[in-house]
Amino acid sequence: MYELSSRISKVLATCARLDGSEPRPDALRDISRGVIRLSEMFTRGSSGIGTSYLEDVQLRRAYLAYYVPVNLAKVQILLAELQPLIAERKGQEFRVLDIGGGPGTGALALLDWACSTSAPPSGTLRMTAMDRSGAALRACTELWESYLAEVPECRNLSLQTVECNLERTFPMPVQVGTQVSGYHLIVAQNVLSELYSESLNAVEKRVTLVAKLLSVLEEDGSLMLIEPALRATSRGLHELRNQLLGHYECSVYSPCLHDENCPALVHQDDWCHEERHWERPAWVAQLDEAVGFIKDTLKFSYVVFRKDGKTLVSRNEPFHRVVSELRVMKGEKRVWLCDSAGRSEVGRQDKDHSESNAAFEQFHRGAIVKIGDIVRKERKGKLSTLGRILPTGTAEIIRPAQN
């Protein structure tokens, strides 16, 4: 189960003006009011709000205390998927761009991850945080400096902040001496669905922006796009994925096992999202109780693009990705799978449990699995959309979802 590091927890609590993990009742009440205000802004059609709410002191404290821990955790979970590729650059410069990340959530996530794991060592990390809100960038700098004060060995890591409106100005490459270089990681979290919200051709403009991000990405770099786990925003991300794969030189590193059109767009009610487990900071749990929310799991949609064709798992294997929870039914368990052939439902009746297919009971959303001996019955000349695993069948988890 994922858990924030003690250092990042301390920094967030301090910058949100909380007194440790047990905030005073008056501080908790004030932040709770801010969380409710933010929730209303985020969920009641306030598209295009950007990060202007960080200009408000109460809302900024609420965002730092409640939303930054959640969003930071999502980035770090995905960094774990990229760790083998990032490790290849050990000892070399690693350039990162965090766009539209408010108070530098992506930048802070990577800083903490780099200082807590065997990621790029001190002195090689160059971070650029870009946002249209000056208040957001000031909060980013405060968080960055507060974190480095806790980790003396990382104090020479650099942060550059750039104030710009992404709807008008595209990110530029990095100037390293006399050389112009790209980024090794670009993080865009909860920003794409906010951009061009008033435009009639919003999808096309978002595709153009992401294509520009690809152009400033190094050949061995990763572009990480994260959106809320809502149907509209998730399907928007799926559509953007299709457009990019169809018109630009890139491929999906994760979560998809293929570069075909997204099967979740075939039916209007479908969408694909993650649900990862984490250990909430104590104050987040207290705020949940105070405002009536539940942040006991991390829900989001994402896609990581590469330009070098590398993928999380081999594309030459008959793997499937679990895109639902394991549904326990009377006498049977079922899941939905996704692969290059589309989405399909597979079940195993309890009476067909065997040693070779026992792992089916541990299938979970986001896991990459391999199944042998799936049978689909024919009805009226058509194969059933439901496949079943026989007692002689096999079930194997190739890669569990990262938590």
C-alpha positions in Angstrom: 0.0 0.0 0.0 1.4 3.4 -1.0 2.2 5.9 1.8 3.6 9.4 1.6 7.1 9.8 3.0 7.4 11.3 6.4 9.4 14.3 5.0 6.8 15.2 2.4 4.0 14.8 5.0 5.8 17.2 7.3 6.4 19.8 4.6 2.7 19.7 3.4 1.4 20.0 7.0 3.7 22.9 7.7 3.0 24.8 4.5 -0.8 24.3 5.0 -0.3 25.9 8.5 -1.2 22.7 10.3 0.4 21.8 13.6 1.7 18.3 12.8 -0.5 15.4 12.1 -3.1 16.5 14.7 -4.3 19.9 13.6 -6.0 22.2 16.1 -9.9 22.1 15.9 -10.0 25.7 14.7 -7.5 25.1 11.9 -9.3 21.9 10.9 -12.6 23.8 10.7 -11.1 26.6 8.5 -9.5 24.1 6.1 -12.7 22.0 6.0 -14.6 25.0 4.8 -11.9 25.6 2.1 -12.1 22.0 1.0 -15.9 22.2 0.6 -15.5 25.4 -1.4 -12.9 23.8 -3.7 -15.0 20.7 -4.2 -17.9 22.8 -5.3 -15.6 24.7 -7.8 -14.2 21.4 -9.1 -17.4 19.5 -9.5 -20.2 22.0 -10.4 -19.3 22.9 -13.9 -16.6 25.4 -13.1 -14.5 24.5 -16.1 -11.5 26.6 -17.0 -10.9 27.7 -13.4 -7.2 26.9 -13.7 -5.4 27.6 -10.4 -6.8 31.1 -9.6 -8.2 29.7 -6.4 -4.6 29.7 -5.0 -4.9 33.5 -4.7 -7.3 32.9 -1.8 -5.5 32.2 1.4 -8.2 29.8 2.8 -8.5 27.9 -0.5 -4.7 27.7 -0.9 -4.3 26.2 2.6 -7.1 23.7 1.8 -5.6 22.7 -1.5 -2.2 22.1 0.1 -3.6 20.1 3.0 -6.2 18.0 1.1 -5.6 17.9 -2.7 -1.8 18.1 -3.0 -1.2 14.9 -1.0 -3.7 13.0 -3.2 -2.3 14.3 -6.5 1.3 13.9 -5.4 0.6 10.3 -4.5 -0.7 9.6 -8.0 2.4 11.0 -9.6 4.7 8.9 -7.4 2.7 5.7 -8.1 3.3 6.3 -11.8 7.0 7.2 -11.3 7.3 3.6 -9.8 6.2 2.3 -13.2 8.9 4.4 -14.9 11.7 3.7 -12.4 13.6 1.2 -14.7 13.8 3.8 -17.4 14.7 6.7 -15.1 17.4 4.5 -13.5 19.0 4.2 -16.9 19.9 7.9 -16.6 21.6 7.6 -13.2 24.6 9.9 -13.0 23.3 12.0 -15.9 21.2 15.2 -16.0 17.5 14.6 -15.7 15.2 17.4 -16.9 11.6 17.6 -15.8 8.7 19.9 -16.8 5.6 20.2 -14.6 3.0 22.1 -16.5 -0.2 23.5 -15.0 0.6 21.7 -11.8 -0.6 24.5 -9.5 1.9 24.5 -6.5 4.3 22.3 -8.4 2.7 19.0 -7.3 4.5 17.0 -10.0 7.8 18.8 -9.3 7.5 18.1 -5.6 6.5 14.5 -6.2 9.7 13.9 -8.2 11.9 15.7 -5.8 10.7 13.6 -2.9 10.9 10.4 -5.0 14.4 11.3 -6.2 15.6 11.9 -2.6 13.9 8.8 -1.2 14.8 6.2 -3.8 17.7 5.2 -6.1 16.4 7.7 -8.7 18.7 10.4 -10.2 21.3 11.5 -7.5 21.7 15.0 -6.2 23.0 17.6 -8.6 21.4 16.0 -11.8 17.8 17.1 -11.4 16.7 20.2 -13.3 13.0 21.1 -12.6 10.8 23.6 -14.4 7.3 24.3 -13.0 5.0 26.2 -15.3 1.6 27.7 -14.4 -0.4 30.8 -15.2 -0.9 31.7 -11.6 1.8 33.6 -9.8 0.4 32.5 -6.4 0.6 28.9 -7.5 4.3 29.3 -8.4 5.1 31.1 -5.2 3.5 28.2 -3.3 5.6 25.8 -5.5 8.8 27.6 -4.5 7.8 27.6 -0.8 7.1 23.8 -0.9 10.4 23.2 -2.7 12.5 25.2 -0.3 10.7 23.7 2.7 11.4 20.2 1.5 15.1 21.0 0.8 15.5 22.4 4.3 14.5 18.9 5.5 17.0 17.1 3.2 20.4 18.9 3.3 22.0 16.5 0.8 19.6 17.6 -1.9 19.8 21.3 -1.4 21.7 21.9 -4.7 18.8 20.6 -6.8 17.4 23.4 -8.9 13.9 24.7 -9.5 12.8 27.2 -12.2 9.3 28.6 -12.2 7.7 30.1 -15.4 4.5 32.0 -15.3 2.6 31.7 -18.6 -0.8 30.9 -20.0 -0.7 27.5 -21.8 -3.6 28.5 -24.1 -1.4 31.2 -25.5 2.2 30.1 -25.0 3.7 26.7 -25.7 6.5 25.3 -23.4 10.0 25.8 -24.7 13.0 23.5 -24.6 15.6 23.8 -21.9 18.7 26.0 -22.5 21.7 24.1 -21.2 24.7 26.3 -21.9 24.8 26.9 -25.6 22.7 23.8 -26.3 18.9 23.5 -26.6 17.7 20.3 -25.0 14.4 18.6 -24.3 12.9 17.1 -21.2 13.2 13.6 -19.9 9.9 13.8 -18.1 6.9 16.0 -18.6 4.0 15.8 -16.1 0.6 17.3 -16.9 -1.9 16.6 -14.2 -5.5 17.8 -14.0 -4.8 20.5 -16.6 -5.8 19.3 -20.1 -9.5 19.1 -19.4 -9.3 22.7 -18.1 -7.7 24.1 -21.2 -9.7 25.6 -24.1 -12.9 24.9 -22.2 -14.8 27.7 -24.0 -13.5 26.7 -27.5 -15.6 24.9 -30.1 -12.6 22.9 -31.2 -11.2 22.2 -27.7 -10.1 18.6 -28.5 -8.0 19.7 -31.5 -6.3 22.5 -29.5 -5.5 20.1 -26.7 -4.0 17.6 -29.2 -1.9 20.4 -30.7 -0.6 21.3 -27.2 0.3 17.7 -26.3 2.0 17.3 -29.7 4.1 20.4 -28.8 4.9 18.7 -25.5 6.1 15.7 -27.5 8.3 17.9 -29.6 10.2 19.2 -26.5 10.5 15.7 -25.1 13.8 13.9 -25.4 13.8 10.7 -27.5 14.2 8.6 -24.3 11.7 10.8 -22.3 8.2 10.1 -20.9 5.1 12.3 -21.2 2.7 11.6 -18.2 -0.9 12.8 -18.6 -3.2 12.4 -15.6 -6.8 13.4 -15.4 -9.7 13.0 -12.9 -11.5 9.6 -12.9 -14.7 11.1 -14.2 -16.4 9.8 -17.3 -16.2 13.0 -19.3 -12.5 13.8 -18.5 -11.4 10.2 -18.9 -13.1 9.8 -22.2 -11.6 13.1 -23.3 -8.2 11.6 -22.4 -9.0 8.4 -24.4 -9.9 10.5 -27.4 -6.8 12.6 -27.2 -4.8 9.3 -27.0 -6.4 8.1 -30.2 -5.6 11.4 -32.0 -2.0 11.4 -30.9 -1.3 7.8 -31.8 -3.0 8.3 -35.2 -1.1 11.4 -36.3 2.2 11.7 -34.3 5.2 9.5 -33.8 4.6 8.2 -30.3 3.4 5.0 -28.5 1.8 4.2 -25.2 4.2 3.0 -22.4 1.4 2.4 -19.9 -1.3 1.6 -19.0 -2.4 0.3 -22.4 -1.1 -3.0 -23.9 -1.6 -1.7 -27.4 -1.6 1.4 -29.6 -5.0 0.6 -31.3 -8.0 2.9 -30.8 -9.2 2.9 -27.2 -11.9 0.2 -26.8 -13.5 2.2 -23.9 -14.8 4.6 -26.5 -16.8 2.0 -28.4 -19.7 2.3 -25.9 -20.8 5.7 -24.6 -21.0 4.6 -21.0 -17.6 3.1 -20.8 -14.4 4.7 -19.6 -11.1 3.5 -18.1 -9.6 4.6 -14.8 -7.4 3.6 -12.0 -8.2 2.9 -8.3 -5.0 2.5 -6.2 -4.8 1.9 -2.4 -2.9 4.3 -0.1 -2.5 5.1 3.5 -4.0 8.6 4.0 -2.1 11.1 6.1 -3.9 11.5 9.5 -5.1 15.0 8.7 -6.6 13.9 5.3 -8.6 11.2 7.1 -9.7 13.9 9.6 -10.8 16.2 6.8 -12.6 13.4 5.1 -14.6 12.8 8.3 -15.2 16.6 8.8 -16.5 17.2 5.2 -18.1 13.8 4.5 -15.7 12.8 1.7 -13.7 9.6 1.2 -10.2 9.7 -0.1 -9.3 6.2 1.0 -8.3 5.2 -2.5 -6.6 7.2 -5.3 -8.8 7.4 -8.4 -7.5 8.8 -11.7 -7.1 8.2 -15.4 -3.7 8.4 -17.1 -1.5 7.6 -20.1 2.2 7.7 -20.4 3.6 8.3 -24.0 7.1 7.5 -25.3 8.8 8.2 -28.6 11.2 5.3 -28.5 8.6 2.5 -28.5 9.4 1.2 -25.0 6.5 -0.3 -23.1 5.8 -1.4 -19.5 5.4 -5.0 -20.6 6.2 -6.8 -23.8 3.7 -6.4 -26.7 4.6 -9.8 -28.0 2.8 -11.7 -25.3 -0.9 -12.6 -24.9 -1.4 -10.4 -22.0 -4.6 -8.6 -20.8 -5.2 -5.6 -18.6 -7.8 -5.8 -15.9 -10.1 -2.8 -16.2 -12.7 -3.5 -13.5 -12.8 -4.8 -10.0 -13.2 -8.5 -9.4 -17.0 -8.9 -9.2 -18.2 -11.6 -6.8 -21.5 -13.1 -8.0 -23.5 -16.1 -7.0 -21.4 -19.1 -7.8 -19.0 -17.1 -10.0 -16.4 -14.3 -10.2 -15.9 -12.0 -13.2 -13.7 -9.2 -14.5 -13.5 -7.0 -17.6 -10.2 -7.2 -19.6 -8.7 -5.0 -22.2 -6.2 -5.8 -25.0 -5.6 -5.2 -28.7 -8.8 -7.1 -29.5 -10.9 -4.8 -27.4 -12.7 -5.2 -24.0 -14.1 -8.5 -23.0 -15.6 -10.1 -19.9 -14.2 -13.3 -18.4 -15.5 -15.3 -15.5 -14.7 -18.4 -13.5 -17.4 -20.4 -11.8 -16.6 -21.4 -8.3 -17.0 -25.1 -9.1 -14.2 -24.7 -11.7 -11.7 -23.5 -9.2 -8.4 -25.3 -9.5 -4.7 -24.8 -8.5 -3.8 -23.6 -12.0 -6.5 -20.9 -12.1 -6.5 -19.9 -8.4 -4.7 -16.6 -9.1 -7.9 -15.4 -10.8 -9.3 -14.6 -7.4 -6.5 -12.0 -6.9 -7.2 -10.2 -10.2 -7.7 -6.5 -9.5 -8.1 -3.2 -11.5 -4.9 -2.2 -13.3 -3.2 -5.6 -13.1 -1.6 -7.2 -16.2 -2.6 -10.8 -16.5 -2.3 -13.9 -18.6 -5.1 -16.4 -19.0 -5.1 -19.8 -20.7 -8.0 -21.9 -21.9 -10.9 -19.4 -22.1 -14.0 -20.9 -23.6 -16.9 -18.9 -25.1 -20.1 -20.7 -25.9 -21.9 -20.2 -29.2 -25.5 -19.0 -29.1 -27.5 -18.6 -32.3 -24.4 -18.7 -34.4 -22.5 -16.1 -32.4 -19.9 -16.5 -29.7 -20.9 -15.3 -26.3 -19.3 -12.0 -25.1 -18.6 -13.8 -21.8 -15.7 -16.1 -21.7 -15.1 -18.6 -18.9 -12.0 -20.3 -17.5 -12.2 -24.0 -17.3 -10.8 -26.1 -14.4 -7.9 -26.9 -16.7 -7.4 -23.3 -17.5 -4.6 -21.1 -16.2 -4.6 -17.6 -14.6 -1.5 -15.6 -13.8 -0.8 -12.1 -12.6 2.2 -10.8 -14.7 2.3 -7.4 -13.1 0.1 -6.2 -10.2 -1.0 -2.6 -10.2 1.6 -0.4 -8.4 0.5 0.8 -5.0 
